[in-house]
Amino acid sequence: MFIPRFPIRTQLQIMQTIRHFTSTSIIYSDNFQSPSPSPSNVTDKYTARTAYSTSIDTYDPTKYRKWVTINTERNNPFSIMSFNLLSQHYTWHLTSVEQKYLDWTNYRFPLINKTISQLQCDIMCFQEMEFSVYKQFWSHNFPNPNFKSHYAKKTLPPCWGSSEDHIDGVSIFINTLRFDVLDKKEIHFANHILNHKEEFQLTADLKERMLPRNTVALIVKLFDKVANKIVYVANTHLYWSPEYNDIKTLQMKILLNELNGFIQEDEDAYVLLAGDLNSTLNSSVIRILSSSGVNVSDCFSFKNYNYGSNNCLVDKNGDIKNPFNFQSVYQPLISSNSLQFTSHTTGYSGILDHIFASKTKFQVNRLLGGVDKSYIAKNGFPDAQFPSDHIPIAAEISYL
């Protein structure tokens, strides 16, 4: 979302600091040892019923949303979801939201669990998943059974001022009844540049604007046991600031490069890319994903910055290329104006969350629609119905 995730003073310190991340992000799988039961166990308090206006027993995350059918012919369909959970440590700016709706333990966490349980998609991509919550709960006690998970934790930014376990990251949860996980890859964009300097031109703008960001991405390689196909899934949460659309674009370019390299020579690759891209529909990030690429001369956000040319980001002609042929799975609802936002606060309301799929490989069958236009949330989300400032987006897709 387009809201600072730290107090303004801290944001300025971060923006003014060029930090070479010498410590790496850490990738985690669901192999944590379960905590021993005790009265103070965090798992116990997280499973408590909500004390506010919504009963966890009767809560329906789709009460004001409907599934929309796009195609009825289905070939081995499966489902994918993307959901920015809103870390409990990033709510300080939501001053218009009633405090009871920001209560993580007694309100938001139970409703998020119910949302996960009810939607129950085969592939679930999460952003702003707090590491301590993953470690102590979801890594071994996910609301849906038979799921395997992988998690990429952000490196601590300068001036974090909180426990290391409170930092967030991205994760992918996989239904093991449908898919086997064959491989995985984590990308820490700043570290990737420093570890592959020969591929980049370390201009002043790249150092000052790109290297301080602790953005991460996660890729998994899956085997579909029903369809006998290989599927690649990427999940990321791009940098938040609208003043850094150039950086989001370069982060996406690195992800596309690494995803392409991860696939290697698999010409029959089925590719899905999801996440909170913090990018509007007319942004260079979405333009790249929706086409074969863009030229920096056509991108206003690159006007005053230099990232070189003839390198892995920008080619000699100034093009930032996309090696994939993607479709936005939500395009039918976007075109019909049925989906008006995926993030809704008093400061911003718009479509920031996206799912892209190989255009010649997948067909979209059903989509979880937008929030009913009659639903009024004058103070933004979270509220009594929606436990995050983002809504989950979900699709049922099948093979072509």
URRAKA-V903334 format. One record per pair of residues at least 4 apart in sequence whose C-alpha atoms are under 6 Angstrom apart, sorted by the first residue. I is the first residue (numbers start at 1). J is the second residue. D is the distance in Angstrom with one decimal. If there is no record, write none. Layout:
I;J;D
I;J;D
//
This chain:
1;240;5.9
1;278;5.6
2;240;5.7
2;241;5.7
5;90;5.5
6;11;5.9
18;208;5.7
18;212;5.3
19;212;5.1
25;153;5.5
25;154;5.4
25;155;5.1
26;152;5.9
26;153;5.4
27;151;5.5
27;152;4.4
28;150;5.6
28;151;4.9
29;149;5.7
29;150;4.4
30;139;4.7
30;149;5.4
43;137;5.9
46;105;5.3
50;106;4.7
50;107;4.8
55;59;5.8
61;115;5.5
64;371;5.6
64;372;5.3
65;369;5.6
65;370;5.9
65;371;5.1
65;372;6.0
66;369;5.3
67;367;5.6
67;368;4.5
67;369;5.5
68;366;5.4
68;367;5.2
69;366;4.5
70;365;5.0
70;366;5.4
71;365;4.5
74;398;5.9
75;398;5.3
75;399;5.6
76;398;5.7
77;397;5.4
77;398;4.2
78;396;5.6
78;397;5.7
79;121;5.0
79;122;5.2
79;395;5.5
79;396;4.2
80;121;5.4
80;122;5.9
80;123;4.6
80;124;5.8
80;394;5.6
80;395;5.5
81;124;4.8
81;125;6.0
81;393;5.6
81;394;4.1
82;125;4.6
82;126;5.8
82;275;5.9
82;392;5.7
82;393;5.4
83;126;5.0
83;392;4.4
84;126;5.7
84;127;4.5
84;128;5.8
84;390;5.8
85;128;5.7
85;388;5.6
86;128;5.6
86;388;5.4
87;128;5.3
87;130;6.0
96;379;5.5
97;379;5.6
101;382;6.0
101;383;5.4
103;107;5.4
104;108;4.7
104;109;5.4
105;109;5.7
108;387;4.9
113;143;6.0
114;118;6.0
116;120;5.7
117;143;5.5
117;144;5.6
122;174;5.9
122;175;4.9
123;173;5.9
123;174;4.9
124;172;5.6
124;173;5.0
125;171;5.9
125;172;4.6
126;170;5.6
126;171;5.2
127;170;4.6
128;168;5.1
128;169;5.5
129;168;5.1
129;169;5.4
130;166;5.8
130;167;5.8
130;168;4.1
131;135;6.0
131;165;5.4
131;168;5.4
132;136;5.9
132;165;5.0
133;137;5.5
134;138;4.7
134;139;5.3
135;139;5.5
137;141;5.4
138;142;4.5
146;175;6.0
146;176;5.6
147;174;5.2
147;175;4.6
147;176;5.5
148;173;5.6
148;174;5.2
149;172;5.6
149;173;4.3
150;171;5.6
150;172;5.5
151;170;5.8
151;171;4.2
152;169;5.5
152;170;5.4
153;169;4.4
154;169;5.3
154;214;5.9
155;214;5.8
176;180;5.8
178;225;5.8
179;223;5.3
179;224;4.7
179;225;5.7
180;222;5.6
180;223;5.1
181;222;4.7
182;221;5.4
182;222;5.6
183;220;5.8
183;221;5.0
184;219;5.5
184;220;4.3
185;218;5.9
185;219;5.1
186;217;5.9
186;218;4.7
187;216;5.5
187;217;5.0
188;192;5.8
188;216;4.5
190;211;4.8
191;195;6.0
193;197;5.7
199;312;5.7
200;311;5.6
201;308;5.8
202;206;5.9
203;307;5.9
205;209;5.6
206;210;5.1
207;211;5.3
217;235;5.7
217;236;4.4
218;234;5.7
218;235;5.3
219;233;5.6
219;234;4.3
220;232;5.8
220;233;5.4
221;232;4.7
222;230;5.7
222;231;5.0
223;229;5.8
223;230;4.7
224;228;5.3
224;229;5.2
231;270;4.8
231;271;5.9
232;271;4.8
233;272;4.8
233;273;5.8
234;273;4.7
235;274;5.0
235;275;5.2
236;275;5.0
237;275;5.7
237;276;4.8
237;277;5.6
238;248;5.8
238;277;5.0
239;248;5.9
240;278;5.7
245;301;5.9
246;301;5.3
246;302;5.7
249;285;5.0
255;259;5.9
258;262;5.9
271;357;5.8
271;358;5.4
272;356;5.7
272;357;4.5
273;355;5.7
273;356;5.0
274;354;5.7
274;355;4.3
275;353;5.8
275;354;5.8
276;352;5.9
276;353;4.3
277;352;5.8
277;353;5.8
278;352;4.8
279;283;5.9
279;352;5.2
280;352;5.7
281;286;5.9
284;288;6.0
286;290;6.0
288;293;4.4
288;294;5.9
292;321;5.8
292;322;4.9
293;320;5.5
293;321;4.1
293;322;5.0
294;319;5.7
294;320;5.4
295;318;5.4
295;319;4.2
296;318;5.7
309;314;5.0
309;315;5.3
309;316;5.1
310;314;5.9
310;315;4.1
310;316;4.0
311;315;5.6
314;318;5.5
314;319;5.5
314;320;5.0
315;319;5.4
325;358;5.8
325;359;5.9
326;356;6.0
326;357;5.3
326;358;4.6
326;359;4.9
327;356;5.5
327;357;5.4
327;359;5.0
328;356;4.5
329;355;6.0
329;356;5.8
331;335;5.8
333;337;6.0
333;338;4.9
333;339;5.5
334;339;5.4
339;370;4.6
341;349;5.9
341;350;4.1
341;351;4.4
342;351;4.8
342;390;5.5
342;391;5.4
343;349;5.6
343;350;5.7
343;389;5.6
343;390;4.2
344;349;4.3
344;380;5.5
344;381;5.8
344;389;5.7
345;349;5.9
345;380;4.0
345;381;5.6
346;379;6.0
346;380;5.3
361;399;5.8
361;400;5.3
362;398;5.6
362;399;4.7
362;400;5.3
363;397;5.5
363;398;5.3
364;397;4.5
365;396;5.5
365;397;5.2
366;395;5.6
366;396;5.0
367;394;6.0
367;395;4.5
368;394;5.3
381;389;4.5
382;386;5.3
382;387;4.8
382;388;4.8
382;389;5.2
//
